[in-house]
Amino acid sequence: MLDIFNLAPVIGEIMELRRIGTSALQVAPLMFGGNVFGWTADEATSFSILDAFTDAGLNFIDTADVYSAWVPGNQGGESETIIGKWLAKSGKREKVVIATKVAKDPRRPGLKAANIAVAVEDSLRRLQTDYIDVYFSHEDDQKVPFDETFAAYQRLIEAGKVRVIGASNYSGARLEEALAVSRKSELPAYQIIQPEYNLYDRAHYEADIEPVALAQQIAVVPYYSLASGFLSGKYRSREDLAKSARGSRVEKYLDHRGVRILAALDHVSQRHGATLAAVALAWLIARPSITAPIASATSLEQVQSLAAAVHLKLDPADIQALNDASA
């Protein structure tokens, strides 16, 4: 099993490590979004991407039991299955930190204790591992008391099947409520939260979730870090939108503010000789509340761009320019 106290030699001296909440678990400051596995990346491509990601010194991989059920012919679990096959083939289980989730798979919905107990076994089997490093509640389930959910997680932690628990898509108020229940009941507490946050979508996170995360020492791993690809700069016109399957999802960003953000990204990227995606991720990595933004790739070239973000140090003028453009 993974020695979470000895990750530095695995990752290398050049890679900064960040702690998951108050736990002993430490990770590199960029998380790979495994939602593409079994969707826009087939098994062979996924293996090469995971190899390139870990060879770059990165170690944090995100998936969920429901990925990628939205693809015609899929039922969910495809991403976990591909990651599990890669772990078995590569022998890299002890070099990576795997996060998966429960609650949104229609076959295993919600956060009742009985459901968690079954869902975790499904995920462990697909991942071909005997433990999950970070197990997320994929969404808030207000029909189930927190203490029931946390007691179920406690049993998994005591059994060595889960290391750390986290929350995804929780409001700041519900996160605080959950933490209060954990303290009062002496049950495991969420150490990490996964919200939507990027250079365009800032207001909700910064007003509602960030203050709680900072005050309670909660790690933050935001999804949609590149705003569905908009912040990579490849969508600059209606014509660009029409060429992509993601066009309808990205259209909302192509307004005056979005164009202003792209212009600022252009400026900073030219100064550093970096891609826009790397700059947008580096802006997130530089924010004190952020542990590791989540980003996906479907090619080795994209993996290189993501990895470059970890080593891109924006100066205060860069950050201010991006803040001003996205205000």
PyMOL commands that set and color helices and strands:
alter all, ss='L'
color gray80, all
select helices_A, chain A and resi 8-11+34-36+43-55+78-90+93-95+113-127+146-158+172-185+203-216+227-232+238-242+247-253+256-272+276-286+300-311+316-326
alter helices_A, ss='H'
color red, helices_A
select strands_A, chain A and resi 18-19+26-27+31-33+60-62+97-102+132-137+162-168+190-194+219-220+294-295
alter strands_A, ss='S'
color yellow, strands_A
deselect
rebuild
show_as cartoon
